[in-house]
């Protein structure tokens, strides 16, 4: 069976990071830990935002090409 | 198909990216056979395995400088479209394994 690892810089990994960091932050009580989690979440969310934008632009370009052809 | 998402955290729930400059490594096994190996990310201290069929797996986390050097956790994927989230927690000042937190979520 061929098993793939999820590439660390992929959009999927950033979606997971943002999701689970946000959940951890919500549960965390210690102020220092909250600050560290929030910093890491902000960093991951910024990278995710860039990747989501690229993804959206790719989809938009594909649908434009499709409509030009038809 | 399901995913397994693994994170390394210290006692304060911060990402533990490495010990003495060496990253942690994770292995996925089934019936004792290695299926995949991945070094944990140096910024976020996480790793993921993609598109796993229903079945039983063992997740191994290794680091030559921690005690024990190898920690394993058995995972059972019982339905598709789920992600198994494992957090391996270490006591950073002592380089000692503390515990594993496990959760199951709907896959994205």
Backbone of each chain as nested JSON, in Angstrom:
{
  "chains": [
    {"id": "A", "residues": [
      {"number": 1, "name": "UNK", "atoms": {"N": [0.854, -1.199, 0.0], "CA": [0.0, 0.0, 0.0], "C": [0.886, 1.245, 0.0]}},
      {"number": 2, "name": "UNK", "atoms": {"N": [0.584, 2.163, -0.914], "CA": [1.387, 3.393, -1.013], "C": [0.712, 4.474, -0.165]}},
      {"number": 3, "name": "UNK", "atoms": {"N": [1.419, 4.924, 0.872], "CA": [0.863, 5.957, 1.745], "C": [1.625, 7.255, 1.528]}},
      {"number": 4, "name": "UNK", "atoms": {"N": [0.872, 8.342, 1.38], "CA": [1.513, 9.641, 1.158], "C": [1.564, 10.412, 2.471]}},
      {"number": 5, "name": "UNK", "atoms": {"N": [2.644, 11.166, 2.656], "CA": [2.633, 12.131, 3.749], "C": [2.066, 13.428, 3.181]}},
      {"number": 6, "name": "UNK", "atoms": {"N": [1.482, 14.259, 4.031], "CA": [0.92, 15.525, 3.551], "C": [2.066, 16.538, 3.513]}},
      {"number": 7, "name": "UNK", "atoms": {"N": [2.376, 17.143, 2.362], "CA": [3.501, 18.083, 2.305], "C": [3.338, 19.21, 3.333]}},
      {"number": 8, "name": "UNK", "atoms": {"N": [4.406, 19.544, 4.08], "CA": [4.296, 20.515, 5.177], "C": [3.843, 21.908, 4.748]}},
      {"number": 9, "name": "UNK", "atoms": {"N": [4.125, 22.295, 3.487], "CA": [3.741, 23.638, 3.038], "C": [2.456, 23.628, 2.22]}},
      {"number": 10, "name": "UNK", "atoms": {"N": [1.733, 22.499, 2.214], "CA": [0.516, 22.41, 1.408], "C": [-0.647, 23.138, 2.084]}},
      {"number": 11, "name": "UNK", "atoms": {"N": [-1.628, 23.477, 1.277], "CA": [-2.822, 24.168, 1.796], "C": [-3.537, 23.29, 2.821]}},
      {"number": 12, "name": "UNK", "atoms": {"N": [-3.504, 21.975, 2.584], "CA": [-4.18, 21.05, 3.498], "C": [-3.547, 21.105, 4.891]}},
      {"number": 13, "name": "UNK", "atoms": {"N": [-2.201, 21.097, 4.941], "CA": [-1.539, 21.159, 6.248], "C": [-1.854, 22.473, 6.951]}},
      {"number": 14, "name": "UNK", "atoms": {"N": [-1.901, 23.586, 6.196], "CA": [-2.2, 24.876, 6.836], "C": [-3.655, 24.925, 7.314]}},
      {"number": 15, "name": "UNK", "atoms": {"N": [-4.56, 24.283, 6.571], "CA": [-5.961, 24.234, 7.039], "C": [-6.039, 23.465, 8.36]}},
      {"number": 16, "name": "UNK", "atoms": {"N": [-5.321, 22.336, 8.424], "CA": [-5.312, 21.557, 9.669], "C": [-4.717, 22.365, 10.819]}},
      {"number": 17, "name": "UNK", "atoms": {"N": [-3.575, 23.026, 10.548], "CA": [-2.905, 23.786, 11.612], "C": [-3.818, 24.859, 12.178]}},
      {"number": 18, "name": "UNK", "atoms": {"N": [-4.444, 25.615, 11.277], "CA": [-5.291, 26.717, 11.729], "C": [-6.469, 26.17, 12.542]}},
      {"number": 19, "name": "UNK", "atoms": {"N": [-7.073, 25.111, 12.037], "CA": [-8.202, 24.496, 12.729], "C": [-7.81, 24.053, 14.147]}},
      {"number": 20, "name": "UNK", "atoms": {"N": [-6.724, 23.289, 14.255], "CA": [-6.394, 22.688, 15.552], "C": [-5.729, 23.688, 16.504]}},
      {"number": 21, "name": "UNK", "atoms": {"N": [-4.969, 24.641, 15.958], "CA": [-4.405, 25.688, 16.83], "C": [-5.532, 26.535, 17.431]}},
      {"number": 22, "name": "UNK", "atoms": {"N": [-6.556, 26.825, 16.619], "CA": [-7.685, 27.615, 17.12], "C": [-8.42, 26.856, 18.221]}},
      {"number": 23, "name": "UNK", "atoms": {"N": [-8.575, 25.534, 18.042], "CA": [-9.257, 24.723, 19.063], "C": [-8.438, 24.688, 20.354]}},
      {"number": 24, "name": "UNK", "atoms": {"N": [-7.115, 24.528, 20.21], "CA": [-6.238, 24.517, 21.388], "C": [-6.295, 25.857, 22.122]}},
      {"number": 25, "name": "UNK", "atoms": {"N": [-6.308, 26.924, 21.35], "CA": [-6.35, 28.264, 21.942], "C": [-7.633, 28.46, 22.748]}},
      {"number": 26, "name": "UNK", "atoms": {"N": [-8.734, 27.944, 22.197], "CA": [-10.036, 28.093, 22.854], "C": [-10.058, 27.398, 24.211]}},
      {"number": 27, "name": "UNK", "atoms": {"N": [-9.312, 26.264, 24.302], "CA": [-9.325, 25.455, 25.544], "C": [-8.282, 25.936, 26.558]}},
      {"number": 28, "name": "UNK", "atoms": {"N": [-7.253, 26.629, 26.08], "CA": [-6.118, 26.959, 26.942], "C": [-6.488, 28.023, 27.992]}},
      {"number": 29, "name": "UNK", "atoms": {"N": [-6.032, 27.816, 29.229], "CA": [-6.362, 28.758, 30.309], "C": [-5.175, 29.663, 30.669]}},
      {"number": 30, "name": "UNK", "atoms": {"N": [-3.959, 29.135, 30.531], "CA": [-2.779, 29.888, 30.946], "C": [-2.494, 31.047, 29.976]}},
      {"number": 31, "name": "UNK", "atoms": {"N": [-2.35, 32.287, 30.485], "CA": [-2.191, 33.448, 29.601], "C": [-0.941, 33.383, 28.715]}},
      {"number": 32, "name": "UNK", "atoms": {"N": [0.182, 32.884, 29.235], "CA": [1.407, 32.798, 28.425], "C": [1.217, 31.779, 27.296]}},
      {"number": 33, "name": "UNK", "atoms": {"N": [0.622, 30.634, 27.648], "CA": [0.368, 29.595, 26.633], "C": [-0.602, 30.117, 25.583]}},
      {"number": 34, "name": "UNK", "atoms": {"N": [-1.614, 30.88, 26.034], "CA": [-2.579, 31.46, 25.083], "C": [-1.878, 32.4, 24.115]}},
      {"number": 35, "name": "UNK", "atoms": {"N": [-0.959, 33.203, 24.655], "CA": [-0.228, 34.15, 23.808], "C": [0.609, 33.401, 22.77]}},
      {"number": 36, "name": "UNK", "atoms": {"N": [1.3, 32.344, 23.193], "CA": [2.126, 31.569, 22.251], "C": [1.273, 30.907, 21.177]}},
      {"number": 37, "name": "UNK", "atoms": {"N": [0.155, 30.317, 21.614], "CA": [-0.737, 29.664, 20.641], "C": [-1.301, 30.685, 19.662]}},
      {"number": 38, "name": "UNK", "atoms": {"N": [-1.683, 31.865, 20.181], "CA": [-2.271, 32.9, 19.324], "C": [-1.253, 33.386, 18.292]}},
      {"number": 39, "name": "UNK", "atoms": {"N": [0.013, 33.503, 18.702], "CA": [1.068, 33.917, 17.767], "C": [1.24, 32.888, 16.659]}},
      {"number": 40, "name": "UNK", "atoms": {"N": [1.269, 31.628, 17.067], "CA": [1.461, 30.562, 16.08], "C": [0.252, 30.483, 15.133]}},
      {"number": 41, "name": "UNK", "atoms": {"N": [-0.945, 30.676, 15.718], "CA": [-2.172, 30.662, 14.911], "C": [-2.164, 31.813, 13.898]}},
      {"number": 42, "name": "UNK", "atoms": {"N": [-1.74, 32.992, 14.351], "CA": [-1.705, 34.157, 13.46], "C": [-0.758, 33.9, 12.289]}},
      {"number": 43, "name": "UNK", "atoms": {"N": [0.391, 33.303, 12.601], "CA": [1.382, 32.999, 11.573], "C": [0.826, 31.99, 10.559]}},
      {"number": 44, "name": "UNK", "atoms": {"N": [0.222, 30.909, 11.072], "CA": [-0.33, 29.864, 10.19], "C": [-1.496, 30.42, 9.372]}},
      {"number": 45, "name": "UNK", "atoms": {"N": [-2.327, 31.27, 10.017], "CA": [-3.507, 31.819, 9.325], "C": [-3.085, 32.748, 8.185]}},
      {"number": 46, "name": "UNK", "atoms": {"N": [-1.983, 33.49, 8.37], "CA": [-1.489, 34.376, 7.31], "C": [-1.047, 33.549, 6.103]}},
      {"number": 47, "name": "UNK", "atoms": {"N": [-0.297, 32.478, 6.364], "CA": [0.145, 31.607, 5.265], "C": [-1.06, 30.968, 4.59]}},
      {"number": 48, "name": "UNK", "atoms": {"N": [-2.025, 30.536, 5.393], "CA": [-3.228, 29.91, 4.818], "C": [-3.972, 30.901, 3.928]}},
      {"number": 49, "name": "UNK", "atoms": {"N": [-4.077, 32.14, 4.384], "CA": [-4.804, 33.155, 3.602], "C": [-4.173, 33.313, 2.218]}},
      {"number": 50, "name": "UNK", "atoms": {"N": [-2.833, 33.336, 2.17], "CA": [-2.141, 33.459, 0.872], "C": [-2.427, 32.248, -0.013]}},
      {"number": 51, "name": "UNK", "atoms": {"N": [-2.371, 31.055, 0.578], "CA": [-2.6, 29.835, -0.201], "C": [-4.042, 29.759, -0.697]}},
      {"number": 52, "name": "UNK", "atoms": {"N": [-4.995, 30.17, 0.174], "CA": [-6.417, 30.141, -0.229], "C": [-6.663, 31.115, -1.392]}},
      {"number": 53, "name": "UNK", "atoms": {"N": [-5.981, 32.264, -1.344], "CA": [-6.127, 33.247, -2.408], "C": [-5.601, 32.689, -3.731]}},
      {"number": 54, "name": "UNK", "atoms": {"N": [-4.416, 32.062, -3.676], "CA": [-3.854, 31.426, -4.881], "C": [-4.812, 30.382, -5.448]}},
      {"number": 55, "name": "UNK", "atoms": {"N": [-5.367, 29.586, -4.53], "CA": [-6.294, 28.518, -4.917], "C": [-7.53, 29.111, -5.591]}},
      {"number": 56, "name": "UNK", "atoms": {"N": [-8.068, 30.179, -4.999], "CA": [-9.266, 30.828, -5.539], "C": [-8.967, 31.421, -6.92]}},
      {"number": 57, "name": "UNK", "atoms": {"N": [-7.766, 32.028, -7.057], "CA": [-7.405, 32.624, -8.356], "C": [-7.259, 31.549, -9.428]}},
      {"number": 58, "name": "UNK", "atoms": {"N": [-6.673, 30.399, -9.034], "CA": [-6.524, 29.29, -9.989], "C": [-7.895, 28.835, -10.482]}},
      {"number": 59, "name": "UNK", "atoms": {"N": [-8.837, 28.682, -9.549], "CA": [-10.188, 28.23, -9.902], "C": [-10.875, 29.237, -10.821]}},
      {"number": 60, "name": "UNK", "atoms": {"N": [-10.681, 30.527, -10.493], "CA": [-11.286, 31.592, -11.286], "C": [-10.743, 31.558, -12.729]}},
      {"number": 61, "name": "UNK", "atoms": {"N": [-9.4, 31.386, -12.851], "CA": [-8.784, 31.348, -14.184], "C": [-9.285, 30.151, -14.981]}},
      {"number": 62, "name": "UNK", "atoms": {"N": [-9.409, 29.0, -14.307], "CA": [-9.904, 27.798, -14.989], "C": [-11.322, 28.015, -15.499]}},
      {"number": 63, "name": "UNK", "atoms": {"N": [-12.187, 28.602, -14.665], "CA": [-13.571, 28.779, -15.095], "C": [-13.67, 29.832, -16.211]}},
      {"number": 64, "name": "UNK", "atoms": {"N": [-12.748, 30.834, -16.169], "CA": [-12.736, 31.827, -17.263], "C": [-12.363, 31.17, -18.593]}},
      {"number": 65, "name": "UNK", "atoms": {"N": [-11.329, 30.295, -18.539], "CA": [-10.888, 29.59, -19.758], "C": [-11.996, 28.722, -20.314]}},
      {"number": 66, "name": "UNK", "atoms": {"N": [-12.713, 28.055, -19.399], "CA": [-13.816, 27.172, -19.811], "C": [-14.9, 27.983, -20.514]}},
      {"number": 67, "name": "UNK", "atoms": {"N": [-15.236, 29.165, -19.947], "CA": [-16.32, 29.96, -20.542], "C": [-15.881, 30.59, -21.869]}},
      {"number": 68, "name": "UNK", "atoms": {"N": [-14.553, 30.863, -22.009], "CA": [-14.068, 31.404, -23.281], "C": [-14.157, 30.357, -24.398]}},
      {"number": 69, "name": "UNK", "atoms": {"N": [-13.905, 29.105, -24.04], "CA": [-13.941, 28.011, -25.013], "C": [-15.347, 27.756, -25.522]}},
      {"number": 70, "name": "UNK", "atoms": {"N": [-16.333, 27.828, -24.602], "CA": [-17.694, 27.433, -24.968], "C": [-18.441, 28.557, -25.699]}}
    ]},
    {"id": "B", "residues": [
      {"number": 1, "name": "UNK", "atoms": {"N": [-11.696, 7.846, 2.701], "CA": [-10.297, 7.836, 3.118], "C": [-10.106, 8.805, 4.285]}},
      {"number": 2, "name": "UNK", "atoms": {"N": [-9.134, 8.501, 5.131], "CA": [-8.92, 9.314, 6.323], "C": [-7.492, 9.842, 6.38]}},
      {"number": 3, "name": "UNK", "atoms": {"N": [-7.283, 10.788, 7.284], "CA": [-5.952, 11.345, 7.504], "C": [-5.555, 11.148, 8.962]}},
      {"number": 4, "name": "UNK", "atoms": {"N": [-4.247, 11.148, 9.2], "CA": [-3.744, 11.204, 10.574], "C": [-2.858, 12.451, 10.653]}},
      {"number": 5, "name": "UNK", "atoms": {"N": [-3.135, 13.288, 11.633], "CA": [-2.386, 14.534, 11.813], "C": [-1.716, 14.459, 13.181]}},
      {"number": 6, "name": "UNK", "atoms": {"N": [-0.384, 14.561, 13.197], "CA": [0.368, 14.356, 14.456], "C": [1.096, 15.644, 14.825]}},
      {"number": 7, "name": "UNK", "atoms": {"N": [1.055, 16.009, 16.088], "CA": [1.751, 17.211, 16.556], "C": [2.64, 16.865, 17.751]}},
      {"number": 8, "name": "UNK", "atoms": {"N": [3.746, 17.597, 17.874], "CA": [4.614, 17.462, 19.046], "C": [4.485, 18.748, 19.862]}},
      {"number": 9, "name": "UNK", "atoms": {"N": [4.159, 18.601, 21.129], "CA": [3.987, 19.767, 22.002], "C": [4.813, 19.592, 23.273]}},
      {"number": 10, "name": "UNK", "atoms": {"N": [5.187, 20.705, 23.88], "CA": [5.849, 20.601, 25.183], "C": [4.807, 20.708, 26.302]}},
      {"number": 11, "name": "UNK", "atoms": {"N": [5.268, 20.723, 27.541], "CA": [4.363, 20.724, 28.701], "C": [3.463, 21.963, 28.742]}},
      {"number": 12, "name": "UNK", "atoms": {"N": [3.86, 23.051, 28.069], "CA": [3.055, 24.276, 28.033], "C": [2.203, 24.373, 26.771]}},
      {"number": 13, "name": "UNK", "atoms": {"N": [2.105, 23.274, 26.041], "CA": [1.306, 23.212, 24.806], "C": [1.887, 24.083, 23.686]}},
      {"number": 14, "name": "UNK", "atoms": {"N": [3.2, 24.334, 23.745], "CA": [3.863, 25.021, 22.632], "C": [4.465, 23.988, 21.693]}},
      {"number": 15, "name": "UNK", "atoms": {"N": [4.55, 24.343, 20.407], "CA": [5.148, 23.436, 19.422], "C": [6.584, 23.122, 19.836]}},
      {"number": 16, "name": "UNK", "atoms": {"N": [6.895, 21.838, 19.924], "CA": [8.271, 21.419, 20.256], "C": [8.9, 20.969, 18.936]}},
      {"number": 17, "name": "UNK", "atoms": {"N": [9.608, 21.899, 18.306], "CA": [10.054, 21.662, 16.929], "C": [11.264, 20.736, 16.86]}},
      {"number": 18, "name": "UNK", "atoms": {"N": [12.117, 20.796, 17.888], "CA": [13.321, 19.95, 17.866], "C": [13.898, 19.87, 19.274]}},
      {"number": 19, "name": "UNK", "atoms": {"N": [14.819, 18.933, 19.457], "CA": [15.573, 18.853, 20.716], "C": [17.036, 18.877, 20.311]}},
      {"number": 20, "name": "UNK", "atoms": {"N": [17.774, 19.827, 20.859], "CA": [19.202, 19.952, 20.542], "C": [19.422, 20.062, 19.017]}},
      {"number": 21, "name": "UNK", "atoms": {"N": [18.496, 20.728, 18.337], "CA": [18.629, 20.943, 16.894], "C": [18.212, 19.764, 16.028]}},
      {"number": 22, "name": "UNK", "atoms": {"N": [17.785, 18.681, 16.66], "CA": [17.381, 17.495, 15.886], "C": [15.855, 17.389, 15.895]}},
      {"number": 23, "name": "UNK", "atoms": {"N": [15.271, 17.242, 14.711], "CA": [13.808, 17.161, 14.601], "C": [13.306, 15.775, 15.02]}},
      {"number": 24, "name": "UNK", "atoms": {"N": [12.045, 15.72, 15.412], "CA": [11.382, 14.439, 15.678], "C": [11.002, 13.8, 14.338]}},
      {"number": 25, "name": "UNK", "atoms": {"N": [10.857, 12.477, 14.353], "CA": [10.47, 11.742, 13.139], "C": [9.262, 10.88, 13.478]}},
      {"number": 26, "name": "UNK", "atoms": {"N": [8.327, 10.784, 12.543], "CA": [7.18, 9.903, 12.758], "C": [7.13, 8.816, 11.685]}},
      {"number": 27, "name": "UNK", "atoms": {"N": [6.651, 7.675, 12.102], "CA": [6.537, 6.512, 11.213], "C": [5.105, 6.004, 11.285]}},
      {"number": 28, "name": "UNK", "atoms": {"N": [4.592, 5.547, 10.155], "CA": [3.283, 4.891, 10.168], "C": [3.506, 3.426, 9.846]}},
      {"number": 29, "name": "UNK", "atoms": {"N": [2.953, 2.562, 10.714], "CA": [3.125, 1.118, 10.498], "C": [1.776, 0.429, 10.441]}},
      {"number": 30, "name": "UNK", "atoms": {"N": [1.758, -0.692, 9.729], "CA": [0.573, -1.556, 9.745], "C": [1.058, -2.997, 9.787]}},
      {"number": 31, "name": "UNK", "atoms": {"N": [0.566, -3.767, 10.732], "CA": [1.012, -5.157, 10.935], "C": [2.538, -5.244, 11.032]}},
      {"number": 32, "name": "UNK", "atoms": {"N": [3.135, -4.272, 11.684], "CA": [4.582, -4.282, 11.866], "C": [5.376, -3.786, 10.672]}},
      {"number": 33, "name": "UNK", "atoms": {"N": [4.699, -3.571, 9.537], "CA": [5.393, -3.124, 8.322], "C": [5.362, -1.6, 8.211]}},
      {"number": 34, "name": "UNK", "atoms": {"N": [6.517, -0.953, 7.921], "CA": [6.501, 0.505, 7.749], "C": [5.779, 0.913, 6.465]}},
      {"number": 35, "name": "UNK", "atoms": {"N": [4.885, 1.902, 6.573], "CA": [4.15, 2.382, 5.4], "C": [4.686, 3.728, 4.928]}},
      {"number": 36, "name": "UNK", "atoms": {"N": [5.082, 4.577, 5.873], "CA": [5.573, 5.91, 5.515], "C": [6.352, 6.481, 6.683]}},
      {"number": 37, "name": "UNK", "atoms": {"N": [7.261, 7.395, 6.36], "CA": [8.06, 8.052, 7.395], "C": [8.143, 9.53, 7.058]}},
      {"number": 38, "name": "UNK", "atoms": {"N": [8.088, 10.377, 8.081], "CA": [8.131, 11.817, 7.825], "C": [8.822, 12.535, 8.982]}},
      {"number": 39, "name": "UNK", "atoms": {"N": [9.661, 13.504, 8.637], "CA": [10.275, 14.348, 9.672], "C": [9.281, 15.442, 10.035]}},
      {"number": 40, "name": "UNK", "atoms": {"N": [9.151, 15.745, 11.326], "CA": [8.212, 16.792, 11.748], "C": [8.682, 18.15, 11.244]}},
      {"number": 41, "name": "UNK", "atoms": {"N": [7.724, 18.983, 10.871], "CA": [8.009, 20.32, 10.372], "C": [8.784, 21.118, 11.43]}},
      {"number": 42, "name": "UNK", "atoms": {"N": [9.779, 21.892, 10.985], "CA": [10.66, 22.62, 11.905], "C": [10.02, 23.889, 12.483]}},
      {"number": 43, "name": "UNK", "atoms": {"N": [8.919, 24.354, 11.898], "CA": [8.254, 25.555, 12.439], "C": [7.046, 25.166, 13.292]}},
      {"number": 44, "name": "UNK", "atoms": {"N": [6.219, 24.264, 12.767], "CA": [4.959, 23.949, 13.448], "C": [4.99, 22.63, 14.219]}},
      {"number": 45, "name": "UNK", "atoms": {"N": [6.066, 21.853, 14.073], "CA": [6.217, 20.573, 14.776], "C": [5.044, 19.633, 14.513]}},
      {"number": 46, "name": "UNK", "atoms": {"N": [4.66, 19.513, 13.252], "CA": [3.556, 18.603, 12.929], "C": [3.879, 17.806, 11.66]}},
      {"number": 47, "name": "UNK", "atoms": {"N": [3.086, 16.763, 11.44], "CA": [3.247, 15.912, 10.26], "C": [1.898, 15.255, 9.987]}},
      {"number": 48, "name": "UNK", "atoms": {"N": [1.665, 14.881, 8.726], "CA": [0.369, 14.285, 8.409], "C": [0.489, 13.152, 7.403]}},
      {"number": 49, "name": "UNK", "atoms": {"N": [-0.391, 12.173, 7.56], "CA": [-0.483, 11.071, 6.591], "C": [-1.841, 11.165, 5.906]}},
      {"number": 50, "name": "UNK", "atoms": {"N": [-1.815, 10.953, 4.598], "CA": [-2.93, 11.291, 3.721], "C": [-3.685, 10.069, 3.223]}},
      {"number": 51, "name": "UNK", "atoms": {"N": [-4.994, 10.198, 3.055], "CA": [-5.797, 9.212, 2.311], "C": [-5.608, 7.775, 2.784]}},
      {"number": 52, "name": "UNK", "atoms": {"N": [-5.821, 7.543, 4.066], "CA": [-5.632, 6.195, 4.614], "C": [-6.938, 5.407, 4.55]}},
      {"number": 53, "name": "UNK", "atoms": {"N": [-6.877, 4.167, 4.062], "CA": [-8.081, 3.334, 4.089], "C": [-8.433, 2.911, 5.521]}},
      {"number": 54, "name": "UNK", "atoms": {"N": [-9.688, 2.513, 5.708], "CA": [-10.131, 1.986, 7.008], "C": [-9.193, 0.855, 7.426]}},
      {"number": 55, "name": "UNK", "atoms": {"N": [-8.829, 0.817, 8.711], "CA": [-7.923, -0.236, 9.17], "C": [-7.231, 0.147, 10.456]}},
      {"number": 56, "name": "UNK", "atoms": {"N": [-6.323, -0.717, 10.877], "CA": [-5.58, -0.468, 12.117], "C": [-4.142, -0.092, 11.784]}},
      {"number": 57, "name": "UNK", "atoms": {"N": [-3.66, 0.937, 12.446], "CA": [-2.313, 1.464, 12.188], "C": [-1.603, 1.701, 13.513]}},
      {"number": 58, "name": "UNK", "atoms": {"N": [-0.285, 1.806, 13.43], "CA": [0.499, 2.237, 14.583], "C": [1.282, 3.479, 14.191]}},
      {"number": 59, "name": "UNK", "atoms": {"N": [1.137, 4.519, 14.995], "CA": [1.897, 5.75, 14.765], "C": [3.075, 5.73, 15.732]}},
      {"number": 60, "name": "UNK", "atoms": {"N": [4.275, 5.937, 15.193], "CA": [5.489, 5.915, 16.004], "C": [6.118, 7.305, 15.956]}},
      {"number": 61, "name": "UNK", "atoms": {"N": [6.53, 7.806, 17.116], "CA": [7.289, 9.056, 17.141], "C": [8.661, 8.763, 17.729]}},
      {"number": 62, "name": "UNK", "atoms": {"N": [9.707, 9.203, 16.991], "CA": [11.076, 8.847, 17.405], "C": [11.934, 10.099, 17.572]}},
      {"number": 63, "name": "UNK", "atoms": {"N": [12.802, 10.038, 18.556], "CA": [13.851, 11.048, 18.705], "C": [14.953, 10.421, 19.548]}},
      {"number": 64, "name": "UNK", "atoms": {"N": [16.177, 10.486, 19.038], "CA": [17.271, 9.757, 19.698], "C": [17.639, 10.309, 21.073]}},
      {"number": 65, "name": "UNK", "atoms": {"N": [17.24, 11.566, 21.374], "CA": [17.681, 12.169, 22.637], "C": [16.602, 12.183, 23.713]}},
      {"number": 66, "name": "UNK", "atoms": {"N": [15.398, 11.712, 23.397], "CA": [14.348, 11.752, 24.42], "C": [14.164, 10.38, 25.054]}},
      {"number": 67, "name": "UNK", "atoms": {"N": [13.523, 10.382, 26.187], "CA": [13.285, 9.142, 26.921], "C": [11.79, 8.851, 26.979]}},
      {"number": 68, "name": "UNK", "atoms": {"N": [11.273, 7.745, 26.448], "CA": [11.983, 6.769, 25.635], "C": [12.239, 7.305, 24.223]}},
      {"number": 69, "name": "UNK", "atoms": {"N": [13.174, 6.691, 23.517], "CA": [13.532, 7.167, 22.176], "C": [12.396, 6.96, 21.17]}},
      {"number": 70, "name": "UNK", "atoms": {"N": [11.519, 6.026, 21.493], "CA": [10.43, 5.706, 20.565], "C": [9.116, 5.544, 21.328]}},
      {"number": 71, "name": "UNK", "atoms": {"N": [8.066, 6.232, 20.879], "CA": [6.747, 6.098, 21.5], "C": [5.754, 5.679, 20.425]}},
      {"number": 72, "name": "UNK", "atoms": {"N": [4.923, 4.7, 20.743], "CA": [3.97, 4.227, 19.728], "C": [2.532, 4.43, 20.211]}},
      {"number": 73, "name": "UNK", "atoms": {"N": [1.626, 4.582, 19.249], "CA": [0.205, 4.718, 19.571], "C": [-0.606, 3.994, 18.495]}},
      {"number": 74, "name": "UNK", "atoms": {"N": [-1.471, 3.091, 18.945], "CA": [-2.295, 2.332, 17.993], "C": [-3.562, 3.107, 17.647]}},
      {"number": 75, "name": "UNK", "atoms": {"N": [-3.852, 3.146, 16.371], "CA": [-4.981, 3.925, 15.866], "C": [-5.876, 3.008, 15.055]}},
      {"number": 76, "name": "UNK", "atoms": {"N": [-7.184, 3.143, 15.261], "CA": [-8.123, 2.368, 14.456], "C": [-8.973, 3.343, 13.652]}},
      {"number": 77, "name": "UNK", "atoms": {"N": [-8.875, 3.267, 12.341], "CA": [-9.735, 4.106, 11.498], "C": [-10.961, 3.274, 11.167]}},
      {"number": 78, "name": "UNK", "atoms": {"N": [-12.11, 3.718, 11.689], "CA": [-13.306, 2.889, 11.526], "C": [-14.25, 3.435, 10.465]}},
      {"number": 79, "name": "UNK", "atoms": {"N": [-14.114, 4.718, 10.131], "CA": [-14.982, 5.217, 9.061], "C": [-14.212, 6.2, 8.2]}},
      {"number": 80, "name": "UNK", "atoms": {"N": [-14.692, 6.374, 6.984], "CA": [-14.012, 7.29, 6.079], "C": [-14.342, 8.727, 6.467]}},
      {"number": 81, "name": "UNK", "atoms": {"N": [-13.62, 9.655, 5.879], "CA": [-13.841, 11.085, 6.114], "C": [-13.646, 11.501, 7.567]}},
      {"number": 82, "name": "UNK", "atoms": {"N": [-12.659, 10.896, 8.221], "CA": [-12.318, 11.379, 9.552], "C": [-10.824, 11.671, 9.605]}},
      {"number": 83, "name": "UNK", "atoms": {"N": [-10.459, 12.548, 10.506], "CA": [-9.041, 12.795, 10.733], "C": [-8.741, 12.469, 12.182]}},
      {"number": 84, "name": "UNK", "atoms": {"N": [-7.689, 11.693, 12.373], "CA": [-7.265, 11.35, 13.728], "C": [-6.164, 12.313, 14.112]}},
      {"number": 85, "name": "UNK", "atoms": {"N": [-6.384, 12.978, 15.219], "CA": [-5.452, 14.003, 15.677], "C": [-4.702, 13.468, 16.898]}},
      {"number": 86, "name": "UNK", "atoms": {"N": [-3.392, 13.373, 16.792], "CA": [-2.587, 12.874, 17.916], "C": [-1.6, 13.949, 18.342]}},
      {"number": 87, "name": "UNK", "atoms": {"N": [-1.566, 14.219, 19.628], "CA": [-0.584, 15.176, 20.147], "C": [0.332, 14.428, 21.107]}},
      {"number": 88, "name": "UNK", "atoms": {"N": [1.598, 14.347, 20.768], "CA": [2.595, 13.723, 21.645], "C": [3.193, 14.839, 22.496]}},
      {"number": 89, "name": "UNK", "atoms": {"N": [3.058, 14.711, 23.811], "CA": [3.494, 15.779, 24.721], "C": [4.77, 15.353, 25.448]}},
      {"number": 90, "name": "UNK", "atoms": {"N": [5.747, 16.266, 25.46], "CA": [7.036, 15.984, 26.113], "C": [7.335, 17.045, 27.158]}},
      {"number": 91, "name": "UNK", "atoms": {"N": [8.062, 16.628, 28.204], "CA": [8.567, 17.563, 29.2], "C": [9.891, 18.095, 28.647]}},
      {"number": 92, "name": "UNK", "atoms": {"N": [9.855, 19.335, 28.169], "CA": [10.991, 19.847, 27.398], "C": [12.296, 19.948, 28.216]}},
      {"number": 93, "name": "UNK", "atoms": {"N": [12.245, 20.469, 29.451], "CA": [13.529, 20.604, 30.159], "C": [14.207, 19.262, 30.435]}},
      {"number": 94, "name": "UNK", "atoms": {"N": [13.406, 18.215, 30.616], "CA": [13.965, 16.896, 30.962], "C": [14.097, 15.967, 29.751]}},
      {"number": 95, "name": "UNK", "atoms": {"N": [13.54, 16.38, 28.583], "CA": [13.551, 15.553, 27.376], "C": [12.866, 14.19, 27.632]}},
      {"number": 96, "name": "UNK", "atoms": {"N": [11.722, 14.248, 28.295], "CA": [11.012, 13.018, 28.663], "C": [9.595, 13.053, 28.071]}},
      {"number": 97, "name": "UNK", "atoms": {"N": [9.157, 11.916, 27.544], "CA": [7.787, 11.799, 27.028], "C": [6.802, 11.84, 28.193]}},
      {"number": 98, "name": "UNK", "atoms": {"N": [5.713, 12.594, 28.038], "CA": [4.71, 12.692, 29.107], "C": [3.429, 11.916, 28.785]}},
      {"number": 99, "name": "UNK", "atoms": {"N": [2.788, 12.251, 27.652], "CA": [1.484, 11.626, 27.356], "C": [1.097, 11.88, 25.905]}},
      {"number": 100, "name": "UNK", "atoms": {"N": [0.013, 11.202, 25.508], "CA": [-0.542, 11.413, 24.169], "C": [-1.982, 11.894, 24.325]}},
      {"number": 101, "name": "UNK", "atoms": {"N": [-2.348, 12.935, 23.592], "CA": [-3.762, 13.338, 23.524], "C": [-4.272, 12.897, 22.162]}},
      {"number": 102, "name": "UNK", "atoms": {"N": [-5.431, 12.247, 22.153], "CA": [-5.985, 11.757, 20.886], "C": [-7.4, 12.294, 20.703]}},
      {"number": 103, "name": "UNK", "atoms": {"N": [-7.733, 12.648, 19.468], "CA": [-9.09, 13.117, 19.164], "C": [-9.43, 12.728, 17.723]}},
      {"number": 104, "name": "UNK", "atoms": {"N": [-10.716, 12.672, 17.449], "CA": [-11.171, 12.377, 16.082], "C": [-12.072, 13.517, 15.619]}},
      {"number": 105, "name": "UNK", "atoms": {"N": [-11.829, 13.989, 14.399], "CA": [-12.628, 15.08, 13.842], "C": [-13.102, 14.672, 12.45]}},
      {"number": 106, "name": "UNK", "atoms": {"N": [-14.074, 15.381, 11.938], "CA": [-14.477, 15.203, 10.541], "C": [-13.36, 15.725, 9.644]}},
      {"number": 107, "name": "UNK", "atoms": {"N": [-13.072, 15.005, 8.573], "CA": [-12.042, 15.45, 7.638], "C": [-12.504, 16.708, 6.905]}},
      {"number": 108, "name": "UNK", "atoms": {"N": [-11.541, 17.555, 6.552], "CA": [-11.912, 18.8, 5.847], "C": [-12.407, 18.487, 4.449]}}
    ]}
  ]
}
